[in-house]
Amino acid sequence: MGTGTTLWLIACATATAALVWAESRHWRLGRAIFKLAASTAFVLLALQLGASDTHYGRLVLVALVLSWVGDALLLSARSRIFLFGIGAFLLAHVAFAAAFAQLPSSRIALAVGFLAMACVGGIVLRWLWPHLSPFYRVAVSAYVAAIVAMCSLAIAASPASGAWALAAGAIAFAASDISVARDRFVAPGFTNRAWGLPLYYAAQLVLACSVGSALAMV
């Protein structure tokens, strides 16, 4: 691991810790500064690792940039801006899915992954459904479908490439979305961000690091 890679990993982890602290103190300016710093770090990490050199890497980079945009938009409490943020993350999941689709995959793992993730997605939708307006029922259903596709493709690629961290990163990203949904639609509170933010940034770092591995050279 090169010095530049290590520095960006440390920068993202440090900014994430500071972000959680700012959230606990309800410090809005600090929240914005540390969140954008952490998100910028995972984008720059991918660039440091040569994301622009491969088709897989470029798709992952697009997904990470869309995640950065989503992070920036979710800083706002306004419903319309929140919706745009969710749209950015939806596109990020689609871009990650497109990247994973470029990799060698196992059909058995794809089927198992799809069945498992579809079941989880159905459970999450059933949990959220009573708390959603008619519009958000459509939007969240589309979002869950994108997550199921992304995670299924990551799971399918993992045994073929031996990169199990890929599946772990995708699933962690999906799991972190539950904290956002719970905070927005079910039970707002710091607890959601206390576990959701570290999980989200850990997932993005894992996915950013995947551009520098052998599986990216396809």
Residue, then its C-alpha position, 0 to 999 in steps of 0.5 A: m500500500g503506497t503512502g498516498t493511499t494510506l494518507w487518503l484512508i487516514a483522511c477519510a477515517t479521521a473526517t468520518a470520526a469528526l463527522v460523527w462527533a459534529e453530529s453528536r454536538h448538532w454542529r451544522l457547519g462542522r457536519a458539512i465540513f467533515k462530511l464533504a472532507a470524508s467524501t472527497a477523500f474516498v473519491l481522491l483515493a480511487l483516483q490515487l489508485g488509478a480509477s481512470d485507467t480501466h473501464y471498471g475503475r471509471l464506472v466505480l469513479v462515477a459511482l463515487v462522485l455520485s455518492w459525493v453529490g448525494d452526501a452534499l445534497l443530504l446536508s439539507a433538510r429540505s424535502r426537494i433537495f433530499l429527494f435529489g440526494i436520494g436520486a444521486f445515490l440511486l444513480a450511484h448504485v446503478a453505476f456500481a452495478a454496471a461496474f460489477a457487471q463488467l467482472p467475471s461472475s458465478r451464475i450460482a452466486l448471482a442466483v443465491g445473491f439475488l434471492a437473498m437480497a430480494c428477501v432482505g429488500g422485501i423485509v425492509l420495504r415492508w418495514l418502511w411502507p407504513h411510514l411512506s407517502p404514495f410518492y415515496r413508496v414508488a421512489v423507495s421501491a425503485y431505490v431498493a430494486a437498484i440496491v438488490a441489483m448492485c449487491s447481487l452483482a457484487i456477490a456474483a463477482s466475488p467468488a469468480s475473482g476471489a475478491w470477497a471484500l467487493a461483496a462486503g463493501a456493497i452490502a455495507f453500503a446497502a446496510s448504511d442506507i437503512s440508517v438514512a431511511r430510519d432517520r428520515f421516515v421512522a425514528p430520527g435521531f443521532t443513533n442512526r448516524a452513529w452507526g450508519l456513517p462509519l459503515y457508509y464510509a467504510a463501504q465506500l473506501v472498500l469499493a474505492c480500493s477495488v479499482g486498484s486490485a487485479l479484478a479491475m484489470v478487465 
